[in-house]
């Protein structure tokens, strides 16, 4: 390849083709011959492209750092309200954990994008209304509608954050895809910070134990709570100012785990059929089965957002299509089991919520799979697939709002 690089140094198209065919070998070969070509402007440009390294982390302006500190402090205050008011911590956090995260991130994106006032009045009205509603509900672990509200309210709050992230431009598919991609990066960055925080916590507690001093209670009540509340805004700040920190990690994880999950789901469904396990009468199995579907669905959507943002080979699209089709089959099995339980035991809040969620996922997967098939046949672009990915996001938000705020009244808060 070294000779080919020398011959084509002034042929940008051929160099780009060689680079894309085998990046690792191209970089090694180019570096080997660069000294011979260093007077060529094209070689100088390629050298900077391939070897430029900026390992510093951009920490933003002083005003932005101040904003992050204040926002993290506000998040910590929200998390510490039980201590200030003498409330039961578990009860409070079960209702309000979403308000520790989403309003703070919403404030950041409003400030970062300098949104007009009319674009952020609605989000905060919805946040305040949601907080008043959920905190007015009596804590009742035996109430299905109460548990469903706690499960679905964070999804609704997440949708409000997405509205702010896109600047209220719901028709802009690129911004919505960017939001979905942000979520993947956010999970990775927050996970890394959390692991680092746990490591630091373990070392700190161990060091004080050497001094015969037990600081566990003090540390978790007075330090860890503030640190956990600060993680989401810190992660968002790092991602927005240094996208290169996770831009390569997210696609790599998507490419590694998509085929693994495809094989796992294929083996699981085959085993399910072979063993003849009856999921129609096993409520716990059906619950875990639906959790599996939600997880796989999330991975499919995240992987697709990476596909639409990167040059991908046909095999990646085929694997994603295969995974989507397998998930449709699994979803169909779940729907048949839910329908059976509805016919046998009647309508209940849980069955209605699960049925609606499965129908939404089933329809969404059909739309996405259809888009992928058209793309593989050359009848649609990846942008068309993008449109099918984002088209259901508002529908999920509406469904989450229905379960959170309307379903309790329909079933009289039982």
Backbone torsions as a table, in degrees:
resi	resn	phi	psi	omega
1	UNK	NA	-24.7	-178.7
2	UNK	-58.9	-44.2	179.0
3	UNK	-65.1	-38.4	179.3
4	UNK	-63.8	-37.9	178.0
5	UNK	-64.2	-42.8	179.3
6	UNK	-62.3	-43.4	-176.9
7	UNK	-67.1	-37.4	-172.4
8	UNK	-104.6	19.7	-175.8
9	UNK	-59.0	-27.1	178.0
10	UNK	-106.3	20.5	176.8
11	UNK	-117.1	85.4	-172.6
12	UNK	-56.3	-39.5	-177.0
13	UNK	-64.1	-44.3	-179.0
14	UNK	-68.1	-40.1	177.9
15	UNK	-61.3	-43.2	179.6
16	UNK	-63.4	-39.3	178.5
17	UNK	-63.7	-44.8	178.6
18	UNK	-62.2	-40.2	-179.4
19	UNK	-63.8	-43.4	-177.3
20	UNK	-71.6	-29.2	-179.0
21	UNK	-69.7	-37.0	179.2
22	UNK	-156.4	89.1	-173.6
23	UNK	-62.5	-43.4	-175.6
24	UNK	-62.7	-48.1	-179.5
25	UNK	-66.8	-38.4	179.8
26	UNK	-61.3	-45.5	-178.9
27	UNK	-62.8	-45.0	179.5
28	UNK	-61.8	-45.4	-178.6
29	UNK	-66.8	-42.0	-179.3
30	UNK	-62.7	-45.1	179.7
31	UNK	-62.7	-30.2	-180.0
32	UNK	-69.9	-31.0	-176.0
33	UNK	-107.4	2.5	-174.0
34	UNK	-60.8	-38.7	-178.1
35	UNK	-60.0	-31.5	178.9
36	UNK	-75.7	-23.3	-174.4
37	UNK	-111.5	10.8	-169.2
38	UNK	-63.8	-19.5	178.5
39	UNK	-83.1	-9.3	179.5
40	UNK	-83.0	126.7	179.0
41	UNK	-55.9	-38.5	179.9
42	UNK	-63.9	-39.5	178.9
43	UNK	-66.2	-38.4	178.2
44	UNK	-64.0	-40.9	178.9
45	UNK	-64.7	-43.8	179.0
46	UNK	-65.5	-35.4	179.2
47	UNK	-62.7	-43.0	178.4
48	UNK	-66.6	-39.4	-179.0
49	UNK	-63.8	-42.5	-173.5
50	UNK	-85.3	-27.0	-170.1
51	UNK	-118.7	-1.9	179.5
52	UNK	-68.6	130.4	179.8
53	UNK	-133.9	124.7	174.7
54	UNK	-121.7	96.2	-173.3
55	UNK	-87.8	-3.1	-179.9
56	UNK	-76.9	148.9	177.0
57	UNK	-97.8	128.2	-179.9
58	UNK	-82.0	121.9	-175.2
59	UNK	-100.5	12.0	175.6
60	UNK	75.8	-177.1	179.7
61	UNK	-80.9	169.0	177.9
62	UNK	-61.6	-38.6	179.7
63	UNK	-64.4	-37.7	179.9
64	UNK	-69.8	-40.7	177.6
65	UNK	-62.0	-41.6	177.9
66	UNK	-62.4	-41.1	178.9
67	UNK	-62.0	-43.8	-179.2
68	UNK	-63.1	-41.6	179.8
69	UNK	-62.8	-45.9	179.6
70	UNK	-64.7	-43.5	-179.9
71	UNK	-63.0	-42.7	178.1
72	UNK	-63.4	-37.4	178.6
73	UNK	-64.9	-42.5	178.6
74	UNK	-63.7	-43.2	176.3
75	UNK	-58.7	-41.6	177.2
76	UNK	-64.1	-38.8	178.2
77	UNK	-62.5	-42.5	178.6
78	UNK	-61.4	-41.2	-179.6
79	UNK	-70.0	-25.4	-177.0
80	UNK	-92.8	0.4	-178.8
81	UNK	-53.2	-40.2	178.6
82	UNK	-57.3	-38.0	179.0
83	UNK	-67.6	-38.4	-177.9
84	UNK	-71.6	-35.9	-173.5
85	UNK	-106.5	2.0	178.4
86	UNK	70.6	32.5	179.9
87	UNK	-90.2	160.0	176.0
88	UNK	-74.3	122.2	-169.6
89	UNK	-61.8	-46.5	-176.8
90	UNK	-63.2	-40.7	179.0
91	UNK	-64.4	-45.8	-178.8
92	UNK	-62.4	-47.9	-175.2
93	UNK	-70.4	-31.2	177.9
94	UNK	-61.7	-30.5	179.3
95	UNK	-89.8	-29.2	-166.0
96	UNK	-120.1	7.1	-176.9
97	UNK	-60.3	-33.3	178.3
98	UNK	-65.6	-28.8	-178.1
99	UNK	-80.2	-12.1	173.2
100	UNK	-76.3	-26.2	-172.9
101	UNK	-104.4	-60.6	-165.2
102	UNK	-69.9	-43.5	177.9
103	UNK	-62.5	-34.8	180.0
104	UNK	-66.7	-44.5	178.3
105	UNK	-65.9	-36.0	177.4
106	UNK	-62.2	-43.0	176.8
107	UNK	-58.0	-41.0	-178.0
108	UNK	-64.8	-45.8	-178.4
109	UNK	-69.7	-32.5	174.7
110	UNK	-63.0	-45.4	-179.7
111	UNK	-68.5	-43.0	-176.6
112	UNK	-64.6	-40.4	-176.5
113	UNK	-93.0	-3.5	-179.6
114	UNK	52.7	51.4	-177.1
115	UNK	-69.6	147.6	176.7
116	UNK	-67.3	155.1	-174.9
117	UNK	-56.8	-41.3	-175.3
118	UNK	-67.1	-15.2	-179.3
119	UNK	-89.2	-13.1	179.6
120	UNK	-119.5	1.6	175.4
121	UNK	-67.2	-46.5	-179.2
122	UNK	-59.2	-48.3	179.3
123	UNK	-55.2	-42.5	-176.2
124	UNK	-76.3	-27.9	172.2
125	UNK	-64.1	-42.0	179.1
126	UNK	-66.9	-39.4	177.7
127	UNK	-62.5	-48.3	-177.9
128	UNK	-64.5	-44.9	178.8
129	UNK	-61.3	-41.6	179.8
130	UNK	-64.5	-41.6	-179.5
131	UNK	-64.5	-43.0	179.4
132	UNK	-63.5	-43.2	-177.4
133	UNK	-63.6	-52.8	-173.5
134	UNK	-68.3	-32.4	-179.8
135	UNK	-80.3	-13.4	175.6
136	UNK	-84.5	-13.1	179.5
137	UNK	-76.5	133.8	175.1
138	UNK	-68.5	140.9	-179.7
139	UNK	-72.4	115.6	-175.8
140	UNK	-143.1	100.1	-179.1
141	UNK	-65.7	-17.8	-179.2
142	UNK	-91.3	-3.1	179.5
143	UNK	-91.6	116.5	180.0
144	UNK	-63.4	-41.0	-178.1
145	UNK	-67.1	-33.9	177.9
146	UNK	-65.2	-46.4	179.1
147	UNK	-63.6	-40.9	178.7
148	UNK	-64.2	-37.6	176.5
149	UNK	-62.0	-45.5	179.0
150	UNK	-62.2	-33.0	-178.5
151	UNK	-77.1	-35.8	-172.4
152	UNK	-95.5	-22.3	-178.6
153	UNK	-59.9	-42.7	176.8
154	UNK	-58.8	-31.6	177.6
155	UNK	-66.2	-41.6	177.8
156	UNK	-64.7	-42.3	178.3
157	UNK	-64.8	-37.4	176.3
158	UNK	-61.3	-39.4	178.8
159	UNK	-65.4	-36.6	176.6
160	UNK	-63.2	-42.3	176.4
161	UNK	-60.0	-41.8	178.5
162	UNK	-61.4	-39.3	177.3
163	UNK	-58.9	-43.4	179.3
164	UNK	-69.0	-41.6	-179.3
165	UNK	-56.8	-40.8	-178.6
166	UNK	-83.6	1.7	-178.9
167	UNK	68.7	24.7	-178.6
168	UNK	76.6	5.3	-179.1
169	UNK	-90.5	80.2	-173.8
170	UNK	-69.4	-17.6	-177.4
171	UNK	-89.7	-4.9	-178.5
172	UNK	-88.0	100.4	-177.3
173	UNK	-63.4	-35.3	-177.7
174	UNK	-64.6	-39.3	179.3
175	UNK	-68.6	-37.5	179.5
176	UNK	-68.8	-40.6	175.1
177	UNK	-61.8	-40.6	177.8
178	UNK	-61.1	-36.1	178.1
179	UNK	-67.0	-43.5	177.9
180	UNK	-63.0	-39.5	178.0
181	UNK	-66.3	-38.0	176.6
182	UNK	-58.3	-39.0	-179.6
183	UNK	-62.0	-41.7	177.2
184	UNK	-63.0	-45.7	178.3
185	UNK	-64.0	-37.3	-179.6
186	UNK	-62.6	-43.9	-179.8
187	UNK	-62.0	-42.8	-179.3
188	UNK	-65.5	-49.2	-177.5
189	UNK	-64.9	-43.5	180.0
190	UNK	-64.7	-38.1	177.1
191	UNK	-61.9	-41.8	178.7
192	UNK	-65.0	-43.3	179.2
193	UNK	-65.2	-40.2	179.8
194	UNK	-63.1	-45.4	178.9
195	UNK	-61.0	-43.1	178.0
196	UNK	-62.5	-41.5	179.1
197	UNK	-64.1	-39.8	177.8
198	UNK	-64.8	-39.4	177.9
199	UNK	-62.5	-45.7	178.8
200	UNK	-63.3	-40.1	179.3
201	UNK	-61.4	-46.4	179.4
202	UNK	-59.9	-43.8	-179.9
203	UNK	-64.8	-43.8	-178.3
204	UNK	-61.2	-48.3	-179.7
205	UNK	-63.8	-40.0	180.0
206	UNK	-65.0	-39.7	179.4
207	UNK	-62.4	-42.6	-179.9
208	UNK	-72.5	-27.6	175.6
209	UNK	-65.3	-30.7	175.4
210	UNK	-62.3	-27.2	178.2
211	UNK	-92.7	11.8	-179.5
212	UNK	61.3	33.9	-179.9
213	UNK	-121.9	122.6	-179.8
214	UNK	-93.8	109.9	-178.2
215	UNK	-111.3	10.6	-174.2
216	UNK	-54.8	-54.7	-176.3
217	UNK	-60.8	-46.7	-180.0
218	UNK	-62.2	-43.6	-176.1
219	UNK	-63.2	-47.8	-176.2
220	UNK	-72.0	-32.6	-178.1
221	UNK	-81.6	-33.5	-172.4
222	UNK	-109.7	-17.5	-176.9
223	UNK	-119.6	-51.5	-175.0
224	UNK	-61.4	-38.0	-179.7
225	UNK	-60.1	-44.3	179.4
226	UNK	-66.6	-39.6	179.2
227	UNK	-64.9	-43.2	178.7
228	UNK	-64.1	-39.8	179.2
229	UNK	-66.6	-28.7	-178.0
230	UNK	-82.7	-18.8	-174.9
231	UNK	-58.3	-47.4	-177.8
232	UNK	-60.4	-45.6	-178.4
233	UNK	-70.8	-34.5	177.0
234	UNK	-66.2	-43.6	177.8
235	UNK	-60.0	-46.1	-179.8
236	UNK	-62.0	-43.2	178.5
237	UNK	-59.3	-45.8	-179.2
238	UNK	-66.3	-40.8	-179.1
239	UNK	-65.9	-44.6	-176.5
240	UNK	-68.0	-33.8	-178.1
241	UNK	-93.4	-19.4	-179.6
242	UNK	-137.7	65.5	-176.5
243	UNK	-59.2	-24.1	-178.4
244	UNK	-68.8	-15.0	-179.1
245	UNK	-62.6	-35.9	-177.1
246	UNK	-124.5	-2.0	-176.8
247	UNK	-60.4	-30.1	179.5
248	UNK	-90.4	-23.7	-178.6
249	UNK	-72.6	-45.1	-176.0
250	UNK	-59.6	-50.7	178.5
251	UNK	-62.3	-35.5	-179.8
252	UNK	-64.3	-45.9	178.8
253	UNK	-62.1	-42.0	180.0
254	UNK	-61.4	-43.0	-177.6
255	UNK	-70.3	-34.5	-178.6
256	UNK	-72.6	-47.0	-170.0
257	UNK	-85.3	-22.3	-179.4
258	UNK	-60.5	-51.6	178.0
259	UNK	-65.5	-33.0	178.5
260	UNK	-64.3	-43.9	179.8
261	UNK	-67.9	-36.2	176.6
262	UNK	-58.8	-48.4	-179.8
263	UNK	-64.3	-43.2	-179.1
264	UNK	-61.6	-45.1	-179.6
265	UNK	-67.0	-37.3	177.9
266	UNK	-63.2	-45.7	178.9
267	UNK	-65.0	-39.8	-179.8
268	UNK	-61.8	-47.8	-179.2
269	UNK	-65.8	-38.6	177.8
270	UNK	-63.2	-42.5	179.3
271	UNK	-66.4	-38.6	179.0
272	UNK	-60.0	-43.3	179.6
273	UNK	-69.5	-41.6	-176.6
274	UNK	-66.8	-43.4	-176.4
275	UNK	-78.8	-20.7	178.5
276	UNK	69.0	28.8	178.6
277	UNK	-61.0	132.5	-177.8
278	UNK	-89.2	102.7	-179.8
279	UNK	-87.6	-5.8	-176.3
280	UNK	-73.0	-29.1	-178.8
281	UNK	-111.5	-1.6	-179.0
282	UNK	-102.8	98.2	-176.0
283	UNK	-63.7	-42.4	-178.1
284	UNK	-65.1	-39.7	178.2
285	UNK	-63.7	-42.2	179.9
286	UNK	-63.8	-38.1	178.0
287	UNK	-62.7	-48.1	179.1
288	UNK	-64.7	-35.6	179.2
289	UNK	-62.2	-41.6	179.2
290	UNK	-70.0	-36.2	175.2
291	UNK	-61.8	-41.2	175.8
292	UNK	-58.7	-45.4	-179.0
293	UNK	-61.9	-42.8	179.8
294	UNK	-63.2	-42.1	178.8
295	UNK	-63.2	-46.2	-179.9
296	UNK	-65.1	-40.5	178.0
297	UNK	-58.9	-43.7	179.2
298	UNK	-62.3	-41.7	-179.8
299	UNK	-65.5	-39.7	178.5
300	UNK	-61.1	-47.9	-178.7
301	UNK	-64.1	-41.6	179.3
302	UNK	-65.4	-43.5	179.2
303	UNK	-62.1	-38.7	179.4
304	UNK	-67.2	-36.3	176.6
305	UNK	-64.4	-33.3	176.5
306	UNK	-71.3	-37.5	178.0
307	UNK	-61.4	-44.5	-176.5
308	UNK	-74.8	-9.8	178.4
309	UNK	-107.8	2.2	-178.0
310	UNK	-141.0	156.3	175.1
311	UNK	-73.4	118.0	-174.1
312	UNK	-123.0	148.0	178.5
313	UNK	-78.9	163.4	-178.2
314	UNK	-63.3	-32.1	-177.2
315	UNK	-63.5	-35.2	178.4
316	UNK	-64.3	-40.6	179.0
317	UNK	-67.5	-37.3	179.2
318	UNK	-64.9	-43.1	178.9
319	UNK	-63.0	-42.5	178.9
320	UNK	-63.9	-40.4	177.3
321	UNK	-63.0	-44.3	178.4
322	UNK	-60.2	-41.9	179.0
323	UNK	-65.2	-40.7	179.0
324	UNK	-63.5	-42.9	-179.9
325	UNK	-66.2	-40.0	176.2
326	UNK	-62.6	-39.5	179.9
327	UNK	-68.1	-34.1	175.1
328	UNK	-62.1	-42.5	178.1
329	UNK	-62.8	-46.6	179.4
330	UNK	-62.2	-39.0	178.7
331	UNK	-65.1	-38.5	177.6
332	UNK	-62.5	-39.8	177.0
333	UNK	-62.6	-44.0	179.4
334	UNK	-62.9	-40.9	179.5
335	UNK	-64.0	-38.8	178.8
336	UNK	-65.8	-37.4	178.9
337	UNK	-68.2	-40.2	179.1
338	UNK	-66.2	-42.1	178.6
339	UNK	-61.1	-39.6	178.3
340	UNK	-62.5	-44.5	-178.5
341	UNK	-67.0	-34.2	177.4
342	UNK	-65.8	-43.0	-179.5
343	UNK	-69.4	-31.4	-177.4
344	UNK	-84.5	-41.3	-170.8
345	UNK	-115.0	-4.6	178.0
346	UNK	86.6	179.4	-176.4
347	UNK	-81.2	137.1	175.0
348	UNK	-142.4	163.2	179.4
349	UNK	-55.8	-45.5	-178.3
350	UNK	-63.4	-44.1	-178.2
351	UNK	-66.6	-39.2	178.4
352	UNK	-65.1	-42.9	-179.3
353	UNK	-64.4	-44.8	-179.3
354	UNK	-67.3	-41.1	179.2
355	UNK	-61.0	-46.5	-179.9
356	UNK	-62.4	-44.6	-179.8
357	UNK	-62.3	-42.8	-179.8
358	UNK	-67.0	-39.5	177.3
359	UNK	-63.2	-40.9	178.3
360	UNK	-62.8	-47.8	-180.0
361	UNK	-63.3	-39.7	-179.9
362	UNK	-61.1	-48.4	179.8
363	UNK	-65.0	-41.3	-179.9
364	UNK	-62.2	-44.9	179.6
365	UNK	-63.8	-37.3	177.2
366	UNK	-62.5	-44.1	179.2
367	UNK	-62.1	-47.2	-178.1
368	UNK	-64.9	-42.9	-180.0
369	UNK	-63.0	-42.0	177.6
370	UNK	-60.2	-41.7	177.7
371	UNK	-64.1	-40.6	179.1
372	UNK	-65.9	-40.8	178.9
373	UNK	-62.3	-43.7	178.5
374	UNK	-64.1	-38.0	178.8
375	UNK	-65.6	-44.1	-179.9
376	UNK	-65.9	-26.0	177.1
377	UNK	-89.3	3.1	179.0
378	UNK	76.2	17.4	-177.7
379	UNK	-104.3	1.5	178.6
380	UNK	-153.6	153.1	178.3
381	UNK	-94.0	169.5	175.8
382	UNK	-65.1	-25.8	176.6
383	UNK	-65.7	-32.3	175.6
384	UNK	-67.2	-37.1	176.4
385	UNK	-66.0	-40.6	175.9
386	UNK	-53.4	-46.8	-177.6
387	UNK	-59.7	-37.6	-179.2
388	UNK	-73.5	-30.9	177.7
389	UNK	-64.9	-49.0	-172.5
390	UNK	-81.8	-15.9	-173.9
391	UNK	-61.9	-27.9	-175.6
392	UNK	-94.3	-7.0	-178.4
393	UNK	-57.9	-48.5	176.7
394	UNK	-61.3	-32.0	-179.9
395	UNK	-66.4	-42.5	176.4
396	UNK	-60.1	-40.4	-179.7
397	UNK	-63.6	-43.6	179.5
398	UNK	-63.9	-42.1	179.4
399	UNK	-64.0	-43.0	178.7
400	UNK	-62.3	-39.1	177.8
401	UNK	-65.1	-40.5	179.1
402	UNK	-61.9	-47.1	-179.0
403	UNK	-66.1	-38.4	-175.8
404	UNK	-72.7	-42.3	-168.6
405	UNK	-112.1	-24.8	-175.0
406	UNK	-102.2	-43.2	-176.7
407	UNK	-55.2	-40.3	178.5
408	UNK	-57.4	-35.8	179.5
409	UNK	-73.0	-37.0	-179.9
410	UNK	-61.9	-41.6	-178.1
411	UNK	-101.5	17.0	174.3
412	UNK	56.4	39.3	174.0
413	UNK	61.5	26.3	178.1
414	UNK	-92.7	NA	NA
